[in-house]
């Protein structure tokens, strides 16, 4: 879908654990052609299951599940602040 989209992608919001390509791999692949894209990864698995190394090496931020709409909004706001808005 991303390769077919000609416009800008401002944010990738993805789960870490998915069938096939995992969230960090997806983010890295997309950022090769879209280096300005912000990344927010999420998972309901405990950090020890997902792997601290996986989370630490992933581009962008991490938001643990469960989260509220306000927590999601705050995480997106932090990403915007990091990149100057």
mmCIF file as gemmi writes it, N, C-alpha and C atoms, coordinates in Angstrom:
data_model
loop_
_atom_site.group_PDB
_atom_site.id
_atom_site.type_symbol
_atom_site.label_atom_id
_atom_site.label_alt_id
_atom_site.label_comp_id
_atom_site.label_asym_id
_atom_site.label_entity_id
_atom_site.label_seq_id
_atom_site.pdbx_PDB_ins_code
_atom_site.Cartn_x
_atom_site.Cartn_y
_atom_site.Cartn_z
_atom_site.occupancy
_atom_site.B_iso_or_equiv
_atom_site.pdbx_formal_charge
_atom_site.auth_seq_id
_atom_site.auth_asym_id
_atom_site.pdbx_PDB_model_num
ATOM 1 N N . UNK Axp A 1 ? 0.819 -1.188 0 1 0 ? 1 A 1
ATOM 2 C CA . UNK Axp A 1 ? 0 0 0 1 0 ? 1 A 1
ATOM 3 C C . UNK Axp A 1 ? 0.865 1.255 0 1 0 ? 1 A 1
ATOM 4 N N . UNK Axp A 2 ? 1.922 1.258 0.773 1 0 ? 2 A 1
ATOM 5 C CA . UNK Axp A 2 ? 2.774 2.441 0.854 1 0 ? 2 A 1
ATOM 6 C C . UNK Axp A 2 ? 3.455 2.73 -0.478 1 0 ? 2 A 1
ATOM 7 N N . UNK Axp A 3 ? 3.884 1.701 -1.172 1 0 ? 3 A 1
ATOM 8 C CA . UNK Axp A 3 ? 4.561 1.928 -2.45 1 0 ? 3 A 1
ATOM 9 C C . UNK Axp A 3 ? 3.599 2.465 -3.502 1 0 ? 3 A 1
ATOM 10 N N . UNK Axp A 4 ? 2.325 2.169 -3.385 1 0 ? 4 A 1
ATOM 11 C CA . UNK Axp A 4 ? 1.331 2.671 -4.328 1 0 ? 4 A 1
ATOM 12 C C . UNK Axp A 4 ? 0.874 4.088 -3.983 1 0 ? 4 A 1
ATOM 13 N N . UNK Axp A 5 ? 1.177 4.54 -2.775 1 0 ? 5 A 1
ATOM 14 C CA . UNK Axp A 5 ? 0.759 5.872 -2.329 1 0 ? 5 A 1
ATOM 15 C C . UNK Axp A 5 ? 1.829 6.887 -2.72 1 0 ? 5 A 1
ATOM 16 N N . UNK Axp A 6 ? 1.449 7.838 -3.558 1 0 ? 6 A 1
ATOM 17 C CA . UNK Axp A 6 ? 2.412 8.823 -4.051 1 0 ? 6 A 1
ATOM 18 C C . UNK Axp A 6 ? 2.633 9.975 -3.084 1 0 ? 6 A 1
ATOM 19 N N . UNK Axp A 7 ? 1.701 10.195 -2.193 1 0 ? 7 A 1
ATOM 20 C CA . UNK Axp A 7 ? 1.815 11.314 -1.261 1 0 ? 7 A 1
ATOM 21 C C . UNK Axp A 7 ? 2.696 10.991 -0.072 1 0 ? 7 A 1
ATOM 22 N N . UNK Axp A 8 ? 2.775 11.953 0.793 1 0 ? 8 A 1
ATOM 23 C CA . UNK Axp A 8 ? 3.564 11.848 2.02 1 0 ? 8 A 1
ATOM 24 C C . UNK Axp A 8 ? 2.86 10.917 3.01 1 0 ? 8 A 1
ATOM 25 N N . UNK Axp A 9 ? 3.643 10.161 3.761 1 0 ? 9 A 1
ATOM 26 C CA . UNK Axp A 9 ? 3.125 9.385 4.885 1 0 ? 9 A 1
ATOM 27 C C . UNK Axp A 9 ? 3.742 10 6.132 1 0 ? 9 A 1
ATOM 28 N N . UNK Axp A 10 ? 2.912 10.627 6.941 1 0 ? 10 A 1
ATOM 29 C CA . UNK Axp A 10 ? 3.409 11.334 8.117 1 0 ? 10 A 1
ATOM 30 C C . UNK Axp A 10 ? 3.721 10.407 9.278 1 0 ? 10 A 1
ATOM 31 N N . UNK Axp A 11 ? 2.923 9.333 9.427 1 0 ? 11 A 1
ATOM 32 C CA . UNK Axp A 11 ? 3.066 8.471 10.602 1 0 ? 11 A 1
ATOM 33 C C . UNK Axp A 11 ? 2.731 7.029 10.265 1 0 ? 11 A 1
ATOM 34 N N . UNK Axp A 12 ? 3.597 6.135 10.684 1 0 ? 12 A 1
ATOM 35 C CA . UNK Axp A 12 ? 3.308 4.703 10.655 1 0 ? 12 A 1
ATOM 36 C C . UNK Axp A 12 ? 2.989 4.298 12.087 1 0 ? 12 A 1
ATOM 37 N N . UNK Axp A 13 ? 1.787 3.778 12.302 1 0 ? 13 A 1
ATOM 38 C CA . UNK Axp A 13 ? 1.391 3.253 13.606 1 0 ? 13 A 1
ATOM 39 C C . UNK Axp A 13 ? 1.176 1.769 13.402 1 0 ? 13 A 1
ATOM 40 N N . UNK Axp A 14 ? 2.026 0.953 14.001 1 0 ? 14 A 1
ATOM 41 C CA . UNK Axp A 14 ? 2.006 -0.484 13.733 1 0 ? 14 A 1
ATOM 42 C C . UNK Axp A 14 ? 2.242 -1.282 15.001 1 0 ? 14 A 1
ATOM 43 N N . UNK Axp A 15 ? 1.647 -2.46 15.025 1 0 ? 15 A 1
ATOM 44 C CA . UNK Axp A 15 ? 1.942 -3.409 16.094 1 0 ? 15 A 1
ATOM 45 C C . UNK Axp A 15 ? 3.326 -3.986 15.851 1 0 ? 15 A 1
ATOM 46 N N . UNK Axp A 16 ? 4.011 -4.345 16.91 1 0 ? 16 A 1
ATOM 47 C CA . UNK Axp A 16 ? 5.334 -4.958 16.791 1 0 ? 16 A 1
ATOM 48 C C . UNK Axp A 16 ? 5.207 -6.373 16.24 1 0 ? 16 A 1
ATOM 49 N N . UNK Axp A 17 ? 4.251 -7.142 16.758 1 0 ? 17 A 1
ATOM 50 C CA . UNK Axp A 17 ? 4.106 -8.547 16.389 1 0 ? 17 A 1
ATOM 51 C C . UNK Axp A 17 ? 2.995 -8.682 15.356 1 0 ? 17 A 1
ATOM 52 N N . UNK Axp A 18 ? 3.395 -9.076 14.149 1 0 ? 18 A 1
ATOM 53 C CA . UNK Axp A 18 ? 2.439 -9.292 13.06 1 0 ? 18 A 1
ATOM 54 C C . UNK Axp A 18 ? 2.9 -10.517 12.283 1 0 ? 18 A 1
ATOM 55 N N . UNK Axp A 19 ? 1.995 -11.146 11.569 1 0 ? 19 A 1
ATOM 56 C CA . UNK Axp A 19 ? 2.42 -12.259 10.726 1 0 ? 19 A 1
ATOM 57 C C . UNK Axp A 19 ? 3.292 -11.735 9.588 1 0 ? 19 A 1
ATOM 58 N N . UNK Axp A 20 ? 4.311 -12.472 9.249 1 0 ? 20 A 1
ATOM 59 C CA . UNK Axp A 20 ? 5.204 -12.032 8.172 1 0 ? 20 A 1
ATOM 60 C C . UNK Axp A 20 ? 6.204 -11.02 8.688 1 0 ? 20 A 1
ATOM 61 N N . UNK Axp A 21 ? 6.156 -9.825 8.157 1 0 ? 21 A 1
ATOM 62 C CA . UNK Axp A 21 ? 7.08 -8.761 8.527 1 0 ? 21 A 1
ATOM 63 C C . UNK Axp A 21 ? 6.643 -8.121 9.834 1 0 ? 21 A 1
ATOM 64 N N . UNK Axp A 22 ? 7.555 -8.074 10.799 1 0 ? 22 A 1
ATOM 65 C CA . UNK Axp A 22 ? 7.241 -7.47 12.089 1 0 ? 22 A 1
ATOM 66 C C . UNK Axp A 22 ? 7.277 -5.943 11.984 1 0 ? 22 A 1
ATOM 67 N N . UNK Axp A 23 ? 6.674 -5.271 12.939 1 0 ? 23 A 1
ATOM 68 C CA . UNK Axp A 23 ? 6.579 -3.815 12.934 1 0 ? 23 A 1
ATOM 69 C C . UNK Axp A 23 ? 7.9 -3.088 12.743 1 0 ? 23 A 1
ATOM 70 N N . UNK Axp A 24 ? 8.964 -3.447 13.51 1 0 ? 24 A 1
ATOM 71 C CA . UNK Axp A 24 ? 10.237 -2.759 13.321 1 0 ? 24 A 1
ATOM 72 C C . UNK Axp A 24 ? 10.815 -2.954 11.908 1 0 ? 24 A 1
ATOM 73 N N . UNK Axp A 25 ? 10.643 -4.129 11.344 1 0 ? 25 A 1
ATOM 74 C CA . UNK Axp A 25 ? 11.107 -4.379 9.982 1 0 ? 25 A 1
ATOM 75 C C . UNK Axp A 25 ? 10.322 -3.575 8.964 1 0 ? 25 A 1
ATOM 76 N N . UNK Axp A 26 ? 9.008 -3.484 9.165 1 0 ? 26 A 1
ATOM 77 C CA . UNK Axp A 26 ? 8.165 -2.678 8.299 1 0 ? 26 A 1
ATOM 78 C C . UNK Axp A 26 ? 8.599 -1.215 8.362 1 0 ? 26 A 1
ATOM 79 N N . UNK Axp A 27 ? 8.808 -0.712 9.57 1 0 ? 27 A 1
ATOM 80 C CA . UNK Axp A 27 ? 9.22 0.683 9.742 1 0 ? 27 A 1
ATOM 81 C C . UNK Axp A 27 ? 10.552 0.953 9.051 1 0 ? 27 A 1
ATOM 82 N N . UNK Axp A 28 ? 11.516 0.069 9.245 1 0 ? 28 A 1
ATOM 83 C CA . UNK Axp A 28 ? 12.834 0.256 8.624 1 0 ? 28 A 1
ATOM 84 C C . UNK Axp A 28 ? 12.726 0.242 7.102 1 0 ? 28 A 1
ATOM 85 N N . UNK Axp A 29 ? 11.928 -0.667 6.562 1 0 ? 29 A 1
ATOM 86 C CA . UNK Axp A 29 ? 11.768 -0.762 5.109 1 0 ? 29 A 1
ATOM 87 C C . UNK Axp A 29 ? 11.119 0.502 4.55 1 0 ? 29 A 1
ATOM 88 N N . UNK Axp A 30 ? 10.083 0.996 5.218 1 0 ? 30 A 1
ATOM 89 C CA . UNK Axp A 30 ? 9.404 2.191 4.736 1 0 ? 30 A 1
ATOM 90 C C . UNK Axp A 30 ? 10.267 3.443 4.893 1 0 ? 30 A 1
ATOM 91 N N . UNK Axp A 31 ? 11.068 3.491 5.946 1 0 ? 31 A 1
ATOM 92 C CA . UNK Axp A 31 ? 11.882 4.674 6.167 1 0 ? 31 A 1
ATOM 93 C C . UNK Axp A 31 ? 13.039 4.799 5.166 1 0 ? 31 A 1
ATOM 94 N N . UNK Axp A 32 ? 13.364 3.719 4.484 1 0 ? 32 A 1
ATOM 95 C CA . UNK Axp A 32 ? 14.393 3.834 3.448 1 0 ? 32 A 1
ATOM 96 C C . UNK Axp A 32 ? 13.941 4.785 2.344 1 0 ? 32 A 1
ATOM 97 N N . UNK Axp A 33 ? 12.673 4.723 1.986 1 0 ? 33 A 1
ATOM 98 C CA . UNK Axp A 33 ? 12.166 5.603 0.934 1 0 ? 33 A 1
ATOM 99 C C . UNK Axp A 33 ? 11.421 6.817 1.496 1 0 ? 33 A 1
ATOM 100 N N . UNK Axp A 34 ? 11.138 6.809 2.787 1 0 ? 34 A 1
ATOM 101 C CA . UNK Axp A 34 ? 10.404 7.914 3.418 1 0 ? 34 A 1
ATOM 102 C C . UNK Axp A 34 ? 11.08 8.265 4.749 1 0 ? 34 A 1
ATOM 103 N N . UNK Axp A 35 ? 12.283 8.835 4.679 1 0 ? 35 A 1
ATOM 104 C CA . UNK Axp A 35 ? 13.055 9.067 5.906 1 0 ? 35 A 1
ATOM 105 C C . UNK Axp A 35 ? 12.399 10.042 6.891 1 0 ? 35 A 1
ATOM 106 N N . UNK Axp A 36 ? 11.473 10.876 6.43 1 0 ? 36 A 1
ATOM 107 C CA . UNK Axp A 36 ? 10.81 11.824 7.321 1 0 ? 36 A 1
ATOM 108 C C . UNK Axp A 36 ? 9.585 11.243 8.013 1 0 ? 36 A 1
ATOM 109 N N . UNK Axp A 37 ? 9.217 10.013 7.669 1 0 ? 37 A 1
ATOM 110 C CA . UNK Axp A 37 ? 8.041 9.376 8.262 1 0 ? 37 A 1
ATOM 111 C C . UNK Axp A 37 ? 8.291 9.086 9.746 1 0 ? 37 A 1
ATOM 112 N N . UNK Axp A 38 ? 7.35 9.473 10.563 1 0 ? 38 A 1
ATOM 113 C CA . UNK Axp A 38 ? 7.439 9.181 11.996 1 0 ? 38 A 1
ATOM 114 C C . UNK Axp A 38 ? 6.912 7.78 12.25 1 0 ? 38 A 1
ATOM 115 N N . UNK Axp A 39 ? 7.407 7.146 13.316 1 0 ? 39 A 1
ATOM 116 C CA . UNK Axp A 39 ? 7.036 5.759 13.616 1 0 ? 39 A 1
ATOM 117 C C . UNK Axp A 39 ? 6.594 5.653 15.068 1 0 ? 39 A 1
ATOM 118 N N . UNK Axp A 40 ? 5.439 5.017 15.266 1 0 ? 40 A 1
ATOM 119 C CA . UNK Axp A 40 ? 4.945 4.69 16.598 1 0 ? 40 A 1
ATOM 120 C C . UNK Axp A 40 ? 4.568 3.219 16.581 1 0 ? 40 A 1
ATOM 121 N N . UNK Axp A 41 ? 5.275 2.433 17.375 1 0 ? 41 A 1
ATOM 122 C CA . UNK Axp A 41 ? 5.019 0.996 17.459 1 0 ? 41 A 1
ATOM 123 C C . UNK Axp A 41 ? 4.282 0.689 18.752 1 0 ? 41 A 1
ATOM 124 N N . UNK Axp A 42 ? 3.489 -0.373 18.726 1 0 ? 42 A 1
ATOM 125 C CA . UNK Axp A 42 ? 2.724 -0.763 19.898 1 0 ? 42 A 1
ATOM 126 C C . UNK Axp A 42 ? 2.745 -2.279 20.046 1 0 ? 42 A 1
ATOM 127 N N . UNK Axp A 43 ? 2.504 -2.76 21.257 1 0 ? 43 A 1
ATOM 128 C CA . UNK Axp A 43 ? 2.387 -4.199 21.498 1 0 ? 43 A 1
ATOM 129 C C . UNK Axp A 43 ? 1.694 -4.432 22.824 1 0 ? 43 A 1
ATOM 130 N N . UNK Axp A 44 ? 0.944 -5.502 22.856 1 0 ? 44 A 1
ATOM 131 C CA . UNK Axp A 44 ? 0.316 -5.931 24.098 1 0 ? 44 A 1
ATOM 132 C C . UNK Axp A 44 ? 1.15 -6.956 24.837 1 0 ? 44 A 1
ATOM 133 N N . UNK Axp A 45 ? 2.216 -7.409 24.194 1 0 ? 45 A 1
ATOM 134 C CA . UNK Axp A 45 ? 3.112 -8.365 24.841 1 0 ? 45 A 1
ATOM 135 C C . UNK Axp A 45 ? 4.043 -7.635 25.783 1 0 ? 45 A 1
ATOM 136 N N . UNK Axp A 46 ? 4.419 -8.299 26.851 1 0 ? 46 A 1
ATOM 137 C CA . UNK Axp A 46 ? 5.38 -7.722 27.785 1 0 ? 46 A 1
ATOM 138 C C . UNK Axp A 46 ? 6.701 -7.488 27.063 1 0 ? 46 A 1
ATOM 139 N N . UNK Axp A 47 ? 7.432 -6.488 27.506 1 0 ? 47 A 1
ATOM 140 C CA . UNK Axp A 47 ? 8.701 -6.13 26.868 1 0 ? 47 A 1
ATOM 141 C C . UNK Axp A 47 ? 9.663 -7.316 26.805 1 0 ? 47 A 1
ATOM 142 N N . UNK Axp A 48 ? 9.631 -8.19 27.829 1 0 ? 48 A 1
ATOM 143 C CA . UNK Axp A 48 ? 10.541 -9.332 27.804 1 0 ? 48 A 1
ATOM 144 C C . UNK Axp A 48 ? 10.144 -10.349 26.741 1 0 ? 48 A 1
ATOM 145 N N . UNK Axp A 49 ? 8.871 -10.4 26.366 1 0 ? 49 A 1
ATOM 146 C CA . UNK Axp A 49 ? 8.416 -11.305 25.31 1 0 ? 49 A 1
ATOM 147 C C . UNK Axp A 49 ? 8.758 -10.728 23.941 1 0 ? 49 A 1
ATOM 148 N N . UNK Axp A 50 ? 8.44 -9.453 23.753 1 0 ? 50 A 1
ATOM 149 C CA . UNK Axp A 50 ? 8.731 -8.784 22.483 1 0 ? 50 A 1
ATOM 150 C C . UNK Axp A 50 ? 10.229 -8.656 22.311 1 0 ? 50 A 1
ATOM 151 N N . UNK Axp A 51 ? 10.911 -8.37 23.391 1 0 ? 51 A 1
ATOM 152 C CA . UNK Axp A 51 ? 12.356 -8.227 23.365 1 0 ? 51 A 1
ATOM 153 C C . UNK Axp A 51 ? 12.771 -6.774 23.499 1 0 ? 51 A 1
ATOM 154 N N . UNK Axp A 52 ? 13.436 -6.476 24.588 1 0 ? 52 A 1
ATOM 155 C CA . UNK Axp A 52 ? 13.919 -5.111 24.808 1 0 ? 52 A 1
ATOM 156 C C . UNK Axp A 52 ? 14.798 -4.659 23.652 1 0 ? 52 A 1
ATOM 157 N N . UNK Axp A 53 ? 15.61 -5.575 23.128 1 0 ? 53 A 1
ATOM 158 C CA . UNK Axp A 53 ? 16.503 -5.23 22.021 1 0 ? 53 A 1
ATOM 159 C C . UNK Axp A 53 ? 15.692 -4.848 20.778 1 0 ? 53 A 1
ATOM 160 N N . UNK Axp A 54 ? 14.609 -5.571 20.515 1 0 ? 54 A 1
ATOM 161 C CA . UNK Axp A 54 ? 13.755 -5.263 19.368 1 0 ? 54 A 1
ATOM 162 C C . UNK Axp A 54 ? 13.161 -3.87 19.507 1 0 ? 54 A 1
ATOM 163 N N . UNK Axp A 55 ? 12.669 -3.548 20.68 1 0 ? 55 A 1
ATOM 164 C CA . UNK Axp A 55 ? 12.068 -2.249 20.918 1 0 ? 55 A 1
ATOM 165 C C . UNK Axp A 55 ? 13.122 -1.151 20.866 1 0 ? 55 A 1
ATOM 166 N N . UNK Axp A 56 ? 14.262 -1.378 21.512 1 0 ? 56 A 1
ATOM 167 C CA . UNK Axp A 56 ? 15.312 -0.355 21.562 1 0 ? 56 A 1
ATOM 168 C C . UNK Axp A 56 ? 15.892 -0.061 20.186 1 0 ? 56 A 1
ATOM 169 N N . UNK Axp A 57 ? 15.974 -1.068 19.317 1 0 ? 57 A 1
ATOM 170 C CA . UNK Axp A 57 ? 16.573 -0.859 17.999 1 0 ? 57 A 1
ATOM 171 C C . UNK Axp A 57 ? 15.565 -0.389 16.961 1 0 ? 57 A 1
ATOM 172 N N . UNK Axp A 58 ? 14.291 -0.394 17.315 1 0 ? 58 A 1
ATOM 173 C CA . UNK Axp A 58 ? 13.252 0.01 16.362 1 0 ? 58 A 1
ATOM 174 C C . UNK Axp A 58 ? 13.253 1.527 16.208 1 0 ? 58 A 1
ATOM 175 N N . UNK Axp A 59 ? 13 1.988 14.977 1 0 ? 59 A 1
ATOM 176 C CA . UNK Axp A 59 ? 12.905 3.432 14.798 1 0 ? 59 A 1
ATOM 177 C C . UNK Axp A 59 ? 11.655 3.978 15.461 1 0 ? 59 A 1
ATOM 178 N N . UNK Axp A 60 ? 11.715 5.198 15.955 1 0 ? 60 A 1
ATOM 179 C CA . UNK Axp A 60 ? 10.522 5.836 16.498 1 0 ? 60 A 1
ATOM 180 C C . UNK Axp A 60 ? 10.272 5.556 17.965 1 0 ? 60 A 1
ATOM 181 N N . UNK Axp A 61 ? 9.018 5.627 18.35 1 0 ? 61 A 1
ATOM 182 C CA . UNK Axp A 61 ? 8.588 5.485 19.733 1 0 ? 61 A 1
ATOM 183 C C . UNK Axp A 61 ? 7.817 4.188 19.922 1 0 ? 61 A 1
ATOM 184 N N . UNK Axp A 62 ? 7.637 3.81 21.192 1 0 ? 62 A 1
ATOM 185 C CA . UNK Axp A 62 ? 6.9 2.602 21.537 1 0 ? 62 A 1
ATOM 186 C C . UNK Axp A 62 ? 5.803 2.965 22.529 1 0 ? 62 A 1
ATOM 187 N N . UNK Axp A 63 ? 4.6 2.435 22.307 1 0 ? 63 A 1
ATOM 188 C CA . UNK Axp A 63 ? 3.458 2.634 23.192 1 0 ? 63 A 1
ATOM 189 C C . UNK Axp A 63 ? 2.921 1.265 23.585 1 0 ? 63 A 1
ATOM 190 N N . UNK Axp A 64 ? 3.002 0.955 24.874 1 0 ? 64 A 1
ATOM 191 C CA . UNK Axp A 64 ? 2.543 -0.35 25.358 1 0 ? 64 A 1
ATOM 192 C C . UNK Axp A 64 ? 1.022 -0.388 25.437 1 0 ? 64 A 1
ATOM 193 N N . UNK Axp A 65 ? 0.454 -1.539 25.09 1 0 ? 65 A 1
ATOM 194 C CA . UNK Axp A 65 ? -0.982 -1.774 25.264 1 0 ? 65 A 1
ATOM 195 C C . UNK Axp A 65 ? -1.214 -2.269 26.68 1 0 ? 65 A 1
ATOM 196 N N . UNK Axp A 66 ? -2.324 -2.023 27.272 1 0 ? 66 A 1
ATOM 197 C CA . UNK Axp A 66 ? -3.429 -1.211 26.754 1 0 ? 66 A 1
ATOM 198 C C . UNK Axp A 66 ? -3.118 0.268 26.938 1 0 ? 66 A 1
ATOM 199 N N . UNK Axp A 67 ? -3.712 1.086 26.085 1 0 ? 67 A 1
ATOM 200 C CA . UNK Axp A 67 ? -3.551 2.529 26.184 1 0 ? 67 A 1
ATOM 201 C C . UNK Axp A 67 ? -4.902 3.178 25.929 1 0 ? 67 A 1
ATOM 202 N N . UNK Axp A 68 ? -5.033 4.381 26.413 1 0 ? 68 A 1
ATOM 203 C CA . UNK Axp A 68 ? -6.265 5.145 26.218 1 0 ? 68 A 1
ATOM 204 C C . UNK Axp A 68 ? -6.096 6.059 25.003 1 0 ? 68 A 1
ATOM 205 N N . UNK Axp A 69 ? -7.199 6.594 24.493 1 0 ? 69 A 1
ATOM 206 C CA . UNK Axp A 69 ? -7.073 7.556 23.396 1 0 ? 69 A 1
ATOM 207 C C . UNK Axp A 69 ? -6.166 8.744 23.755 1 0 ? 69 A 1
ATOM 208 N N . UNK Axp A 70 ? -6.232 9.21 24.995 1 0 ? 70 A 1
ATOM 209 C CA . UNK Axp A 70 ? -5.383 10.342 25.389 1 0 ? 70 A 1
ATOM 210 C C . UNK Axp A 70 ? -3.911 9.94 25.44 1 0 ? 70 A 1
ATOM 211 N N . UNK Axp A 71 ? -3.613 8.717 25.817 1 0 ? 71 A 1
ATOM 212 C CA . UNK Axp A 71 ? -2.222 8.243 25.803 1 0 ? 71 A 1
ATOM 213 C C . UNK Axp A 71 ? -1.695 8.166 24.369 1 0 ? 71 A 1
ATOM 214 N N . UNK Axp A 72 ? -2.542 7.702 23.434 1 0 ? 72 A 1
ATOM 215 C CA . UNK Axp A 72 ? -2.159 7.646 22.029 1 0 ? 72 A 1
ATOM 216 C C . UNK Axp A 72 ? -1.918 9.061 21.497 1 0 ? 72 A 1
ATOM 217 N N . UNK Axp A 73 ? -2.818 9.968 21.813 1 0 ? 73 A 1
ATOM 218 C CA . UNK Axp A 73 ? -2.663 11.36 21.366 1 0 ? 73 A 1
ATOM 219 C C . UNK Axp A 73 ? -1.38 11.972 21.923 1 0 ? 73 A 1
ATOM 220 N N . UNK Axp A 74 ? -1.05 11.684 23.177 1 0 ? 74 A 1
ATOM 221 C CA . UNK Axp A 74 ? 0.169 12.212 23.784 1 0 ? 74 A 1
ATOM 222 C C . UNK Axp A 74 ? 1.41 11.641 23.107 1 0 ? 74 A 1
ATOM 223 N N . UNK Axp A 75 ? 1.378 10.361 22.755 1 0 ? 75 A 1
ATOM 224 C CA . UNK Axp A 75 ? 2.511 9.737 22.074 1 0 ? 75 A 1
ATOM 225 C C . UNK Axp A 75 ? 2.729 10.363 20.701 1 0 ? 75 A 1
ATOM 226 N N . UNK Axp A 76 ? 1.655 10.61 19.985 1 0 ? 76 A 1
ATOM 227 C CA . UNK Axp A 76 ? 1.758 11.247 18.662 1 0 ? 76 A 1
ATOM 228 C C . UNK Axp A 76 ? 2.276 12.682 18.848 1 0 ? 76 A 1
ATOM 229 N N . UNK Axp A 77 ? 1.795 13.392 19.845 1 0 ? 77 A 1
ATOM 230 C CA . UNK Axp A 77 ? 2.258 14.762 20.105 1 0 ? 77 A 1
ATOM 231 C C . UNK Axp A 77 ? 3.756 14.79 20.4 1 0 ? 77 A 1
ATOM 232 N N . UNK Axp A 78 ? 4.241 13.806 21.167 1 0 ? 78 A 1
ATOM 233 C CA . UNK Axp A 78 ? 5.69 13.73 21.457 1 0 ? 78 A 1
ATOM 234 C C . UNK Axp A 78 ? 6.488 13.555 20.165 1 0 ? 78 A 1
ATOM 235 N N . UNK Axp A 79 ? 5.987 12.717 19.269 1 0 ? 79 A 1
ATOM 236 C CA . UNK Axp A 79 ? 6.667 12.52 17.983 1 0 ? 79 A 1
ATOM 237 C C . UNK Axp A 79 ? 6.724 13.817 17.192 1 0 ? 79 A 1
ATOM 238 N N . UNK Axp A 80 ? 5.65 14.57 17.199 1 0 ? 80 A 1
ATOM 239 C CA . UNK Axp A 80 ? 5.617 15.848 16.493 1 0 ? 80 A 1
ATOM 240 C C . UNK Axp A 80 ? 6.59 16.843 17.107 1 0 ? 80 A 1
ATOM 241 N N . UNK Axp A 81 ? 6.65 16.882 18.441 1 0 ? 81 A 1
ATOM 242 C CA . UNK Axp A 81 ? 7.569 17.782 19.136 1 0 ? 81 A 1
ATOM 243 C C . UNK Axp A 81 ? 9.021 17.445 18.817 1 0 ? 81 A 1
ATOM 244 N N . UNK Axp A 82 ? 9.348 16.153 18.772 1 0 ? 82 A 1
ATOM 245 C CA . UNK Axp A 82 ? 10.713 15.723 18.485 1 0 ? 82 A 1
ATOM 246 C C . UNK Axp A 82 ? 11.174 16.233 17.119 1 0 ? 82 A 1
ATOM 247 N N . UNK Axp A 83 ? 10.253 16.247 16.17 1 0 ? 83 A 1
ATOM 248 C CA . UNK Axp A 83 ? 10.593 16.634 14.803 1 0 ? 83 A 1
ATOM 249 C C . UNK Axp A 83 ? 10.291 18.101 14.522 1 0 ? 83 A 1
ATOM 250 N N . UNK Axp A 84 ? 10.019 18.858 15.565 1 0 ? 84 A 1
ATOM 251 C CA . UNK Axp A 84 ? 9.787 20.276 15.378 1 0 ? 84 A 1
ATOM 252 C C . UNK Axp A 84 ? 8.396 20.637 14.917 1 0 ? 84 A 1
ATOM 253 N N . UNK Axp A 85 ? 7.439 19.712 15.137 1 0 ? 85 A 1
ATOM 254 C CA . UNK Axp A 85 ? 6.049 20.04 14.855 1 0 ? 85 A 1
ATOM 255 C C . UNK Axp A 85 ? 5.617 19.658 13.51 1 0 ? 85 A 1
